[in-house]
Amino acid sequence: MEKRKERILDLKKQKNAVILAHYYQAPEIQEIADYVGDSLGLSQEAAKVDAAIILFAGVHFMAETAKILNPNKKVILPDLNAGCSLADSCPPLIFKKFIEAHPDHIVITYINCSAEIKALSHLVCTSSNAEKIVNSVPTNIPIIFAPDKNLGNYINQKTGRKMVLWDGSCVVHEAFSLDKLIALHRLHPDAKIIAHPESETHILETASYIGSTSGMIAYVKTSPFTKFIVATEAGILYKMQQEVPEKILIPAPSHENNTCACSECGFMKMNTLQKVYDCLLNESPEVTVSKGIREKALIPIERMLELSK
């Protein structure tokens, strides 16, 4: 593994490439990345990259976003099949009809969606800035929020808005078992539960803190407590533990009786160190976005980045 990492780092220099990785990637991929972050951080980083090639260690919609922001750079993804259940839950043709059924609504989409969906939107948001983006819209203007109904419901509660929600969700964040979580908390009554807002309401109601992946890491770093049950994709634990080596982190349990007894995204885990190497060596698979879609999708992304400064 160490030799492969060295080869990747050598190739990166040779090809003037940068590796951007999401917190949910395997630890060995996070280790060789130039930047590891959540969707907002990755979007901000992608917007200022000066390398010729961007290798995106994440899922397809993330690489698409990087390409929208960098039309003249080559954007590559280790596995083109690394999709997203949430993005898949919002097909563009059906969503277009949904918008048409709600005239005069501003369309805000969570970044976890396809380029075609972004192109139909007025604003894009991430879990880090969703509340801020929603609050940027005057209260007398109705809003459609898509594709994540759990995040949308959470933001409705936080802001007092009555946004019309698209019925989409992330299978990873809907996999947490409340019964198992309560049982786990009984074993660790001194642990604080922290959760991602893509989780269902009954999970969020148990949490001491609700926030994005970067928000959760910041909370654990500054909290006086020393033990946490973490309700998001288990890949976050690698970076989080590095930040707080003295604290105890426990993954929230999922309904499935899987090997890690936690919730993992199969799509995120499709990327491997070997695939990263092959991808960089061959400069493929390449992610492309048509000019018409790219230009339309760029507008709401740039609005989000401007509002997030």
Phi, psi and chi 1 to 4 in degrees:
 res  aa     phi    psi   chi1   chi2   chi3   chi4
   1 MET       -  -40.7 -170.0 -172.7  -78.2      -
   2 GLU   -63.2  -37.9  -68.7  -52.0  -46.8      -
   3 LYS   -63.8  -41.1  -89.0 -169.5  177.0  175.5
   4 ARG   -64.2  -39.8 -162.5  171.9  -69.9  130.9
   5 LYS   -61.5  -43.4  -78.3 -178.1 -171.5  170.3
   6 GLU   -61.1  -42.2  -77.7  172.3   28.9      -
   7 ARG   -63.2  -40.5  -76.3 -178.0 -169.2  149.3
   8 ILE   -63.0  -44.8  -70.1  167.9      -      -
   9 LEU   -64.5  -37.0  -64.9  174.3      -      -
  10 ASP   -65.3  -46.4  -73.2  -16.2      -      -
  11 LEU   -60.3  -39.5  -90.3  176.3      -      -
  12 LYS   -59.0  -42.7 -157.7  168.7   65.9  167.2
  13 LYS   -67.4  -47.3  -81.1 -178.2 -167.5  165.7
  14 GLN   -56.7  -41.2  -75.4  171.8   35.1      -
  15 LYS   -97.1    3.9  -68.0  176.8  178.0  -82.2
  16 ASN    51.6   55.4 -175.7   21.6      -      -
  17 ALA  -112.3  156.5      -      -      -      -
  18 VAL  -126.0  142.9   65.7      -      -      -
  19 ILE  -110.8  118.8  -62.5  176.0      -      -
  20 LEU  -105.7  130.4  -54.6 -179.0      -      -
  21 ALA  -131.3  142.9      -      -      -      -
  22 HIS   -83.8  154.5 -166.7  -86.4      -      -
  23 TYR   -55.8  -23.7  -74.4  128.0      -      -
  24 TYR   -86.2    0.6  -62.5  164.2      -      -
  25 GLN   -74.2  159.7  -69.1  -66.3  -71.4      -
  26 ALA   -60.2  147.6      -      -      -      -
  27 PRO   -51.7  -41.4  -27.7   34.7      -      -
  28 GLU   -64.9  -26.4   59.8  -90.3   21.4      -
  29 ILE   -78.9  -41.8  -67.4  176.2      -      -
  30 GLN   -57.9  -35.2  -67.2 -171.1   43.0      -
  31 GLU   -64.4  -31.0  -77.3  167.7   12.1      -
  32 ILE  -100.4    4.0   47.6  103.8      -      -
  33 ALA   -80.0  149.6      -      -      -      -
  34 ASP   -78.4  -29.2  -64.1  -78.7      -      -
  35 TYR  -147.9  133.6  178.1   84.6      -      -
  36 VAL  -120.8  131.0 -180.0      -      -      -
  37 GLY  -166.1 -172.8      -      -      -      -
  38 ASP   -93.7 -176.4   62.5    1.7      -      -
  39 SER   -59.5  -39.9  -68.4      -      -      -
  40 LEU   -67.1  -49.9  176.6   59.6      -      -
  41 GLY   -59.3  -40.7      -      -      -      -
  42 LEU   -67.1  -38.2  -71.4  163.5      -      -
  43 SER   -65.3  -43.1  -62.1      -      -      -
  44 GLN   -64.5  -40.6  -70.8  167.6  -33.4      -
  45 GLU   -66.9  -43.1 -157.5   63.3   25.9      -
  46 ALA   -60.7  -32.7      -      -      -      -
  47 ALA   -69.9  -19.3      -      -      -      -
  48 LYS  -119.5   13.3   58.7 -173.0 -177.2 -169.5
  49 VAL   -67.5  136.9  161.8      -      -      -
  50 ASP  -113.8    8.8   60.2    1.5      -      -
  51 ALA   -77.0  164.1      -      -      -      -
  52 ALA   -79.9  -30.1      -      -      -      -
  53 ILE  -126.3  134.4  -63.8  170.9      -      -
  54 ILE  -111.1  115.1  -60.1  170.4      -      -
  55 LEU   -95.4  117.9 -173.4  149.2      -      -
  56 PHE  -101.4  108.0 -144.9  111.5      -      -
  57 ALA   -89.9   88.9      -      -      -      -
  58 GLY  -169.6 -141.9      -      -      -      -
  59 VAL  -115.9  172.6  -67.4      -      -      -
  60 HIS   -56.9  -44.9 -166.3  -92.3      -      -
  61 PHE   -63.4  -29.4   78.2   79.7      -      -
  62 MET   -69.1  -43.1  -64.6  177.5  175.2      -
  63 ALA   -66.1  -37.0      -      -      -      -
  64 GLU   -59.9  -44.5  -91.5 -170.8  -19.6      -
  65 THR   -61.1  -41.6  -56.0      -      -      -
  66 ALA   -62.6  -38.8      -      -      -      -
  67 LYS   -68.9  -39.4 -176.1   63.5 -179.5  177.1
  68 ILE   -59.1  -39.7  -69.2  163.4      -      -
  69 LEU   -80.3  -18.6  -72.3  161.6      -      -
  70 ASN  -134.8   67.9  -63.1  -83.0      -      -
  71 PRO   -62.3  -24.2   22.1  -33.2      -      -
  72 ASN   -96.9    3.7  -59.1  -40.5      -      -
  73 LYS  -105.4  154.9  -64.0 -174.1 -170.6  -19.1
  74 LYS   -85.9  124.4 -175.9  177.9  -87.6 -169.6
  75 VAL  -111.7  124.6  177.4      -      -      -
  76 ILE  -124.2  151.3   51.1  178.1      -      -
  77 LEU  -130.5  127.9 -176.2   68.9      -      -
  78 PRO   -55.0  -33.8  -26.3   34.3      -      -
  79 ASP  -142.5  113.4 -166.8  -36.6      -      -
  80 LEU   -63.4  -20.4  -88.0 -174.8      -      -
  81 ASN   -82.1   -1.2  -67.4  -43.3      -      -
  82 ALA   -75.2   88.2      -      -      -      -
  83 GLY   -97.4 -148.7      -      -      -      -
  84 CYS  -158.5  124.3  169.3      -      -      -
  85 SER   -61.9  -34.3   60.9      -      -      -
  86 LEU   -69.2  -46.7  179.8   53.4      -      -
  87 ALA   -61.5  -40.4      -      -      -      -
  88 ASP   -65.8  -22.1  -69.2  -15.3      -      -
  89 SER   -77.2    1.8   74.0      -      -      -
  90 CYS  -132.1   81.3 -166.5      -      -      -
  91 PRO   -70.2  132.5  -10.9   25.7      -      -
  92 PRO   -54.5  -44.5  -27.4   34.6      -      -
  93 LEU   -64.7  -40.5  -72.3  175.3      -      -
  94 ILE   -71.1  -38.7  -58.6  172.0      -      -
  95 PHE   -65.5  -36.7 -173.4   58.5      -      -
  96 LYS   -60.7  -41.3 -167.2  167.6 -175.2  -69.7
  97 LYS   -66.4  -36.1  -73.0  177.6 -176.1  169.8
  98 PHE   -62.2  -42.7 -173.7   76.7      -      -
  99 ILE   -64.1  -44.1  -65.9  170.6      -      -
 100 GLU   -62.8  -28.5  -72.8  162.8    1.1      -
 101 ALA   -77.6   -9.9      -      -      -      -
 102 HIS  -128.0   67.9  -62.8   86.3      -      -
 103 PRO   -63.7  156.6   21.1  -30.1      -      -
 104 ASP    71.0    6.4  -53.4  -39.3      -      -
 105 HIS   -90.5  139.6  -77.9   58.3      -      -
 106 ILE   -78.2  136.9  -73.3  -82.2      -      -
 107 VAL  -103.5  115.7  179.8      -      -      -
 108 ILE  -111.2  123.8  -59.9  178.9      -      -
 109 THR  -116.9  138.8   49.5      -      -      -
 110 TYR   -66.7  140.9 -174.3   31.0      -      -
 111 ILE   -58.4  -20.8 -159.8  164.4      -      -
 112 ASN   -76.7   64.2  -62.4   34.0      -      -
 113 CYS  -152.0  167.9   64.5      -      -      -
 114 SER   -73.4  165.2   66.8      -      -      -
 115 ALA   -60.4  -35.5      -      -      -      -
 116 GLU   -63.2  -38.7  -70.9   85.5   -5.4      -
 117 ILE   -69.7  -41.8  -64.0  -63.4      -      -
 118 LYS   -59.9  -37.3  -69.5 -179.4  177.6   74.9
 119 ALA   -66.1  -19.5      -      -      -      -
 120 LEU   -93.1    2.8  -67.1  167.1      -      -
 121 SER  -105.0  155.8  -50.1      -      -      -
 122 HIS   -88.9  -35.7  -62.8   97.5      -      -
 123 LEU  -141.7  149.0  -76.0  158.5      -      -
 124 VAL  -115.3  150.3  168.1      -      -      -
 125 CYS  -139.9  167.7   72.6      -      -      -
 126 THR  -121.2  174.8   71.0      -      -      -
 127 SER   -66.3  -24.2   51.7      -      -      -
 128 SER   -68.6  -36.2  -63.1      -      -      -
 129 ASN  -121.8    9.7   62.7   19.8      -      -
 130 ALA   -55.1  -44.8      -      -      -      -
 131 GLU   -62.7  -43.1 -172.0  177.4   -9.3      -
 132 LYS   -63.9  -42.8 -172.8  176.4 -172.2  179.2
 133 ILE   -65.5  -44.2  -61.7  -66.3      -      -
 134 VAL   -62.8  -42.6  167.9      -      -      -
 135 ASN   -68.7  -14.2  -78.6  -27.9      -      -
 136 SER   -76.1  -13.7   74.9      -      -      -
 137 VAL   -93.1  126.5  178.0      -      -      -
 138 PRO   -52.1  143.1  -26.4   34.3      -      -
 139 THR   -65.2  -18.3   52.4      -      -      -
 140 ASN   -85.0   -3.4   62.3  -37.3      -      -
 141 ILE  -101.1  121.5  -62.6  175.0      -      -
 142 PRO   -71.3  151.9   24.8  -29.9      -      -
 143 ILE  -126.4  138.5  -62.4  170.3      -      -
 144 ILE   -98.1  131.8  -72.3  171.2      -      -
 145 PHE  -120.0  127.9 -171.8   89.4      -      -
 146 ALA  -146.5  163.8      -      -      -      -
 147 PRO   -92.9   -4.8   31.2  -31.6      -      -
 148 ASP   -91.5  109.3 -167.3  -71.8      -      -
 149 LYS   -69.1  -31.2   62.6 -177.9  178.3 -175.1
 150 ASN   -69.5  -45.7  -67.6  -38.3      -      -
 151 LEU   -64.3  -42.4  176.3   59.6      -      -
 152 GLY   -60.7  -42.8      -      -      -      -
 153 ASN   -64.0  -41.9 -174.3   47.9      -      -
 154 TYR   -62.2  -43.8  172.5   69.6      -      -
 155 ILE   -69.0  -35.5  -62.4  -60.6      -      -
 156 ASN   -57.6  -44.9  -89.1  -16.2      -      -
 157 GLN   -65.4  -39.5  -70.9  172.7    4.6      -
 158 LYS   -70.4  -35.4  -69.9  -85.4  -76.4 -177.7
 159 THR  -103.9  -14.4   61.0      -      -      -
 160 GLY    77.4    9.2      -      -      -      -
 161 ARG   -77.2  166.4  -59.9  -63.9  -83.2 -110.2
 162 LYS  -124.0   59.7  -69.1 -177.3  176.3  144.8
 163 MET   -63.6  145.9  -62.7 -172.2  -65.7      -
 164 VAL   -80.8  123.5  176.7      -      -      -
 165 LEU  -102.7  133.9  -52.8 -179.1      -      -
 166 TRP   -74.9  144.7  176.1  -96.3      -      -
 167 ASP   -88.5   67.4 -171.5   16.1      -      -
 168 GLY  -122.1  159.9      -      -      -      -
 169 SER  -160.6  166.1   61.0      -      -      -
 170 CYS   -98.8  123.9  162.2      -      -      -
 171 VAL   -62.7  -29.8  -66.6      -      -      -
 172 VAL   -66.2  -47.0  174.6      -      -      -
 173 HIS   -79.0  -14.6  -72.2   96.0      -      -
 174 GLU   -92.8    0.7  -71.2 -145.4  -39.3      -
 175 ALA   -89.0   -6.8      -      -      -      -
 176 PHE   -70.0  136.2  -65.0  116.4      -      -
 177 SER   -97.7  119.5  163.5      -      -      -
 178 LEU   -63.6  -43.1 -177.0   60.8      -      -
 179 ASP   -60.0  -45.6  -67.8  -16.2      -      -
 180 LYS   -67.8  -36.2  -73.3 -175.7 -178.4  178.1
 181 LEU   -64.0  -44.1 -179.2   60.1      -      -
 182 ILE   -63.3  -42.6  -69.2  165.5      -      -
 183 ALA   -63.5  -40.4      -      -      -      -
 184 LEU   -65.9  -39.3 -177.6   65.0      -      -
 185 HIS   -67.7  -31.4 -165.9 -106.5      -      -
 186 ARG   -63.5  -35.0  -79.1 -159.4 -166.1  106.6
 187 LEU   -72.9  -28.0  -69.2  174.6      -      -
 188 HIS  -128.9   67.4  -56.3  -82.0      -      -
 189 PRO   -63.7  -17.9   21.1  -30.8      -      -
 190 ASP   -87.6   -0.8   53.7  -24.3      -      -
 191 ALA   -86.8  140.8      -      -      -      -
 192 LYS   -92.4  133.5  -68.1  -73.0  170.8 -174.1
 193 ILE   -88.2  128.5  -63.1  169.6      -      -
 194 ILE  -122.7  142.0   60.6  172.9      -      -
 195 ALA  -140.4  152.5      -      -      -      -
 196 HIS   -86.8  139.8 -166.7  -77.0      -      -
 197 PRO   -68.0   -3.4   22.0  -31.8      -      -
 198 GLU   -75.7  -10.2  -76.5 -179.6   42.5      -
 199 SER   -74.3  160.1  -55.8      -      -      -
 200 GLU   -70.1  157.3  -67.4  176.1  -70.0      -
 201 THR   -54.4  -42.2  -57.7      -      -      -
 202 HIS   -65.5  -25.1   58.0 -105.8      -      -
 203 ILE   -78.0  -44.1  -63.1  -66.1      -      -
 204 LEU   -60.9  -33.1  -62.0 -178.3      -      -
 205 GLU   -66.0  -18.0  -76.0  170.8   -9.3      -
 206 THR   -88.6  -11.8   69.6      -      -      -
 207 ALA   -86.3  142.3      -      -      -      -
 208 SER   -82.0  -25.3  -62.3      -      -      -
 209 TYR  -142.5  136.6  174.1   80.8      -      -
 210 ILE  -123.9  127.5  -60.6  164.3      -      -
 211 GLY  -173.9  176.7      -      -      -      -
 212 SER   -66.9  173.4   66.1      -      -      -
 213 THR   -60.0  -43.9   39.8      -      -      -
 214 SER   -67.9  -35.5   59.3      -      -      -
 215 GLY   -63.7  -39.6      -      -      -      -
 216 MET   -65.2  -41.4  -68.7  164.7   96.5      -
 217 ILE   -63.1  -44.6  -70.1  172.2      -      -
 218 ALA   -62.3  -39.5      -      -      -      -
 219 TYR   -64.3  -46.1  175.8   79.2      -      -
 220 VAL   -63.8  -36.8  166.8      -      -      -
 221 LYS   -64.7  -39.6  -82.9  174.8   76.3  173.8
 222 THR   -96.2  -11.8   56.0      -      -      -
 223 SER   -71.2  141.4  171.4      -      -      -
 224 PRO   -73.8  -13.1   25.2  -32.0      -      -
 225 PHE   -77.6  158.1  -63.2   97.7      -      -
 226 THR  -116.9   -3.5   56.2      -      -      -
 227 LYS  -135.7  134.2 -167.9 -173.5  -79.8 -171.0
 228 PHE  -138.5  140.3  -57.8   88.6      -      -
 229 ILE  -101.9  122.6  -64.6  170.4      -      -
 230 VAL  -107.4  113.7 -176.3      -      -      -
 231 ALA  -101.2   78.3      -      -      -      -
 232 THR  -159.1 -178.0 -170.1      -      -      -
 233 GLU   -56.7  135.1 -150.9  -86.4   -4.6      -
 234 ALA   -64.6  -15.6      -      -      -      -
 235 GLY   -60.0  -24.0      -      -      -      -
 236 ILE   -64.7  -24.5 -165.3  178.5      -      -
 237 LEU   -63.0  -29.5  -63.7  174.9      -      -
 238 TYR   -62.0  -53.9  173.2   71.4      -      -
 239 LYS   -68.9  -39.7 -163.0   68.6  171.1  177.5
 240 MET   -61.6  -43.4 -164.6  179.6  -91.9      -
 241 GLN   -65.7  -34.5 -164.6   72.2   76.1      -
 242 GLN   -61.5  -38.2  -77.4 -175.5  -33.4      -
 243 GLU   -73.8  -31.2  -62.6  -74.3  -12.4      -
 244 VAL  -131.8   67.2  -72.7      -      -      -
 245 PRO   -60.2  -22.3   18.2  -29.1      -      -
 246 GLU   -88.2   -6.2   74.9  -70.5   -4.3      -
 247 LYS  -102.0  158.3  -65.0 -173.0  178.5 -176.5
 248 ILE  -100.5  124.5  -63.5  164.5      -      -
 249 LEU  -117.6  127.8  -53.0  174.0      -      -
 250 ILE  -123.2  124.9  -53.5  161.7      -      -
 251 PRO   -69.6  138.6   23.5  -30.2      -      -
 252 ALA   -66.2  142.0      -      -      -      -
 253 PRO   -80.8  146.7   26.3  -29.3      -      -
 254 SER  -101.6  169.7   69.8      -      -      -
 255 HIS   -62.5  -35.4  -68.7  -72.3      -      -
 256 GLU   -71.5  147.8  -70.1  179.0   51.6      -
 257 ASN   -92.5   69.0  -67.4  -43.2      -      -
 258 ASN   -94.7  175.1   55.9    9.4      -      -
 259 THR   -63.8  -33.8   50.1      -      -      -
 260 CYS   -93.6   -5.7   73.3      -      -      -
 261 ALA    54.2   29.0      -      -      -      -
 262 CYS  -136.4 -175.2   60.4      -      -      -
 263 SER  -106.0  117.4 -158.6      -      -      -
 264 GLU  -119.8  146.2  -75.2 -162.5  -36.5      -
 265 CYS   -91.3  113.5  174.6      -      -      -
 266 GLY   -60.7  -34.1      -      -      -      -
 267 PHE   -66.4  -45.9  -71.5  121.5      -      -
 268 MET   -60.7  -35.3  -77.2  -76.9 -173.9      -
 269 LYS   -84.1    1.6  -60.1  -56.9 -171.1  -89.5
 270 MET   -70.6  -26.2  -73.3  175.1   84.2      -
 271 ASN   -77.0  131.8  -63.7  -40.4      -      -
 272 THR  -127.1  167.3   63.4      -      -      -
 273 LEU   -61.4  -39.2 -149.7   54.5      -      -
 274 GLN   -63.3  -42.4 -177.0   62.9   49.0      -
 275 LYS   -66.2  -35.6  -74.3  178.9 -174.3  175.6
 276 VAL   -62.7  -44.6  169.2      -      -      -
 277 TYR   -61.8  -50.4  173.5   74.8      -      -
 278 ASP   -61.1  -40.1  -66.8  -20.0      -      -
 279 CYS   -62.4  -44.4  180.0      -      -      -
 280 LEU   -70.4  -40.2 -153.0   46.7      -      -
 281 LEU   -62.6  -47.3 -179.0   68.0      -      -
 282 ASN   -93.0   -7.4  -57.2  -44.9      -      -
 283 GLU    53.3   40.7  -63.7 -178.3   21.6      -
 284 SER  -160.2  159.4   75.7      -      -      -
 285 PRO   -69.5  142.4   -7.8   19.6      -      -
 286 GLU   -97.4  142.4 -173.2  175.1   -6.4      -
 287 VAL  -100.6  126.2  172.1      -      -      -
 288 THR  -123.8  153.2   57.4      -      -      -
 289 VAL  -135.0  130.3  180.0      -      -      -
 290 SER   -61.6  151.4   71.2      -      -      -
 291 LYS   -57.5  -44.6 -174.5  172.3 -176.5  -75.5
 292 GLY   -61.8  -45.5      -      -      -      -
 293 ILE   -67.7  -43.0  -66.6  -70.4      -      -
 294 ARG   -59.6  -46.0 -170.0 -161.5   77.8   78.0
 295 GLU   -66.0  -38.2  -73.5  174.8   -8.5      -
 296 LYS   -71.0  -41.1  -74.6  178.8 -174.9  170.2
 297 ALA   -70.2  -27.6      -      -      -      -
 298 LEU   -64.4  -34.7 -178.1   61.8      -      -
 299 ILE   -59.8  -54.3  -63.9  164.6      -      -
 300 PRO   -68.4  -28.0   22.0  -32.6      -      -
 301 ILE   -68.7  -44.5  -66.4  170.4      -      -
 302 GLU   -65.4  -35.7  -74.3 -170.2  -32.8      -
 303 ARG   -60.8  -43.2  -77.7  177.7 -175.6  152.3
 304 MET   -63.1  -47.5  172.1 -169.3   76.1      -
 305 LEU   -61.5  -36.7  -67.1  172.0      -      -
 306 GLU   -66.5  -44.2 -173.2   58.9   36.1      -
 307 LEU   -70.3  -19.6  -74.1  165.3      -      -
 308 SER   -92.6   -1.4  -60.5      -      -      -
 309 LYS   -65.6      -  -78.8 -180.0 -178.4  173.4
